[in-house]
Structures are given as C-alpha cells and as structure tokens.
Amino acid sequence: MPLVLTAQALLFDMDGTLVDSTAAVERTWHRFAARHGLDAAEILASAHGQRTVETVAAHAPPGTDVAAETAWLVARDTADTRGTVAVPGAAELLAALPPHRWALVTSAGRELAVRRMEAAGLPLPEVLISADDVREGKPSPEGFETAAARLGVSPSAAVVFEDAELGLLAARSAGCFPVVVGAYDGSAARGRPRVADFTGVTCAASDEDGLRLVLPAPAPAPVPALS
C-alpha cells in the first residue's frame, strides 16, 4: 500500500537525494587524495553528507592548511558539474510544491549548491541552507532547524528526504520525519520509510491542510529461485 504523509513543509538534502552528482564528488576526492598521497576510497567512505571542510580536516596530513585546501577543492567542485543530473522524479515533485513549502538543506557551499541544482535542471528554492549558513554541519540538527524556522513551521511538521547517515541523524535530532532516498541501509535508515527515487511520489497542497504526500508502495522483495 502507498504511504500517505501530511506535513507543513518538505526539506531536501541535495547530493544523492535531488541531484545525482556521484561522478563529480568522486572526482573531487580523487583530486584531494592524489595531492596528498591518500586513499580516495577511504575518504569517500566517510565524506557523504559531510561538509568539505570537515572531510579535509579529518583526512589531511598534519600541517595542511585546511582552509586553503578546502577553498582549492570548492573552486574545482564549482567548475565541475559534468555528469550531474536530477534524480528521477525530482523535477516533477518540486514543480508541484508551493515555494513557501520546501527548502534545500545541503552540506555543499551555497555557490556549489546553486551550480549543481542548475546543472541538474532543478529550481532553486526560496530557502536554501548551505554549509556556509550553519556553524555545525550534519549530524547537527542546525540546518534542518534553520530551514524550518525560515519557512515558519515547526521541525516536527516537516518531512525530510535524505540519503546519508549524517543527514538522517540530523533530521531525527531536529525532530523532523526522515524518509530515506535510494539504497542506503545504515543504522539511521533502518525501519524508516524509503523511496528508490521520486518516481511516483506525489504531493497535493492546500492552505488549510498543508501538504498531502503520497509515497509509492515499496517493491516486493525478490523471491529466491528454487534450486
């Protein structure tokens, strides 16, 4: 059966949720790894959902100027949107939402967020909370709390779409209702409602009732083949 949710606002992560920027993200961290003789796979395993400055600080060799290295990476990120596309169904869902009912909450910087949304052909929201707008990145709830406040709603009245452990933890800590996008199955995702992408996700809005969100029924588990 489809899952019906009601909310006053929808809050979206960007990378991996609305935008598939996997190729660009991998190129970024391979650049960083090559500059410092690091293992790119190890960096990528922990980078998703985290601000660039935090990933640099966690992996850079001692003595690295973290601020300068972050600026170098962000400049290249902003110029490199090759292969960046919208997640299926994202454009249709966003087009159905009133501007005052949704926001973007991303660990990317503001300029990079704008570039990736534009590259994917997605609209920019009136409320965009980026890495530049918070003191603490995910899993801190600050970004989601700030977005809800800017939209004039309680975090408990907001549904969050996320695809990463840090973002799901942040949404839960803020008091929002998290929905997992994609195949991520870490501890924060277990038992949560899930969509593979936004195909078939519908939303109706009214001034009186807010948003009525319908998530398609999950696909049945495959039946094991008989031996």
ChimeraX attribute file (.defattr): number of C-alpha atoms within 10 A of each C-alpha:
attribute: neighborCount
match mode: 1-to-1
recipient: residues
	/A:1	7
	/A:2	10
	/A:3	13
	/A:4	12
	/A:5	13
	/A:6	18
	/A:7	20
	/A:8	25
	/A:9	28
	/A:10	26
	/A:11	28
	/A:12	24
	/A:13	26
	/A:14	25
	/A:15	25
	/A:16	19
	/A:17	23
	/A:18	28
	/A:19	23
	/A:20	19
	/A:21	23
	/A:22	15
	/A:23	13
	/A:24	19
	/A:25	18
	/A:26	14
	/A:27	15
	/A:28	19
	/A:29	24
	/A:30	17
	/A:31	14
	/A:32	21
	/A:33	19
	/A:34	11
	/A:35	10
	/A:36	12
	/A:37	10
	/A:38	17
	/A:39	14
	/A:40	17
	/A:41	13
	/A:42	12
	/A:43	20
	/A:44	16
	/A:45	8
	/A:46	14
	/A:47	20
	/A:48	20
	/A:49	24
	/A:50	20
	/A:51	20
	/A:52	25
	/A:53	20
	/A:54	14
	/A:55	19
	/A:56	21
	/A:57	16
	/A:58	13
	/A:59	19
	/A:60	19
	/A:61	13
	/A:62	8
	/A:63	6
	/A:64	13
	/A:65	12
	/A:66	20
	/A:67	12
	/A:68	11
	/A:69	16
	/A:70	18
	/A:71	13
	/A:72	12
	/A:73	17
	/A:74	19
	/A:75	12
	/A:76	15
	/A:77	20
	/A:78	18
	/A:79	11
	/A:80	19
	/A:81	20
	/A:82	11
	/A:83	12
	/A:84	22
	/A:85	19
	/A:86	22
	/A:87	23
	/A:88	17
	/A:89	15
	/A:90	19
	/A:91	18
	/A:92	16
	/A:93	16
	/A:94	20
	/A:95	12
	/A:96	12
	/A:97	17
	/A:98	15
	/A:99	16
	/A:100	15
	/A:101	22
	/A:102	24
	/A:103	24
	/A:104	24
	/A:105	28
	/A:106	28
	/A:107	28
	/A:108	26
	/A:109	17
	/A:110	16
	/A:111	14
	/A:112	21
	/A:113	24
	/A:114	19
	/A:115	17
	/A:116	28
	/A:117	22
	/A:118	16
	/A:119	18
	/A:120	21
	/A:121	15
	/A:122	20
	/A:123	13
	/A:124	15
	/A:125	17
	/A:126	14
	/A:127	19
	/A:128	22
	/A:129	26
	/A:130	24
	/A:131	23
	/A:132	15
	/A:133	17
	/A:134	15
	/A:135	9
	/A:136	15
	/A:137	25
	/A:138	24
	/A:139	20
	/A:140	19
	/A:141	23
	/A:142	21
	/A:143	29
	/A:144	30
	/A:145	23
	/A:146	19
	/A:147	26
	/A:148	26
	/A:149	12
	/A:150	15
	/A:151	21
	/A:152	13
	/A:153	16
	/A:154	16
	/A:155	28
	/A:156	17
	/A:157	17
	/A:158	28
	/A:159	24
	/A:160	27
	/A:161	26
	/A:162	31
	/A:163	28
	/A:164	28
	/A:165	22
	/A:166	20
	/A:167	31
	/A:168	29
	/A:169	19
	/A:170	25
	/A:171	30
	/A:172	19
	/A:173	17
	/A:174	22
	/A:175	17
	/A:176	24
	/A:177	22
	/A:178	25
	/A:179	21
	/A:180	26
	/A:181	23
	/A:182	17
	/A:183	13
	/A:184	16
	/A:185	14
	/A:186	11
	/A:187	10
	/A:188	18
	/A:189	21
	/A:190	11
	/A:191	10
	/A:192	13
	/A:193	16
	/A:194	23
	/A:195	21
	/A:196	16
	/A:197	18
	/A:198	21
	/A:199	16
	/A:200	15
	/A:201	18
	/A:202	18
	/A:203	19
	/A:204	15
	/A:205	18
	/A:206	10
	/A:207	7
	/A:208	7
	/A:209	11
	/A:210	16
	/A:211	22
	/A:212	15
	/A:213	18
	/A:214	16
	/A:215	20
	/A:216	18
	/A:217	14
	/A:218	13
	/A:219	8
	/A:220	6
	/A:221	6
	/A:222	6
	/A:223	6
	/A:224	6
	/A:225	5
	/A:226	4
	/A:227	3
